[in-house]
Amino acid sequence: MRRRVTRGCLLSVGVLVLLGGAGYFYLRTPHFSGSAATSIDITMRSPDLPPADSNVLVQASISNGPACASLFALLQSARFRIDHKCAHIGSVTVRYANGKTDTLAVLPGHDPTGYEFRLGGWMYRLPRERLYQVLRDAGVDPTKMPESEH
């Protein structure tokens, strides 16, 4: 009887570890609605005012193939983070050849080395300097982007 209980406990723990591992690897990177972006629109607003009154600091549309591919590859490389209650200050809309669209809610984050975005109810982090470089390469001026939402 004792062996069955021990075996049952070990099996339960094993199943939980397996499910936890699978969940981690699923959430680790964002899941987009398409595999190749055809255009990406970026809007960043001033965080100092209420959302209805905020100034648009950056508004850009990227449709150049290599620039879209580079930014989309960076977005795909983002890593999962625990969400927090801070509001977003911008959006990135990704359009795909299949007609689908994803809209990311963008936050500068609390860590000065990263930017964050929400997609599908989950939060992901990007390295800030790499994001700035990809945006510069696409013709977008990242110096106007807020470094904090406070």
Steps between C-alpha positions, in 0.01 A plus 500: 500500500779738593676435166183597310472828688868579438471405134181708466668803660804467275276467194303811603817702553637376167184605316507844663867549406427391143201736470697785658791447262270486197323818615830679549629409155166596342487842671873569470461672162202686352264328256405719207216455248733480202850393409610804297403864550403708196478829692549622856347821641644659813335764719659625823330757723607724782442322832455823695144574396176302519479263200228704329717815515844350439732632233614268225880496523573237235276389216653289227403239246759250384424316177853446368546121480840466669415757771169323575675164513767632736252660741269197489794267572586715801139488623501122462816478712334674798491308827215446745477724807258515790243771429451806718232767521671782310311639204629479147621815325496381144409233253658298224265359238638213294324406175560170321455374144225266623286807586532461876618773736656506846502812718759516775459734797847650565651604835851636558526281807663556836838368392696760298647224282168378363167580343194285562187413306180312562362251250211265561484582869870424560797732546832475319830691521736627229853638542467879470820573308429226247147637449639851451753373244237310300273807502786727388578257217132522397509882496321558833646744754499315836635803692141628526378181665428531874745323727248465781123494538515714816 
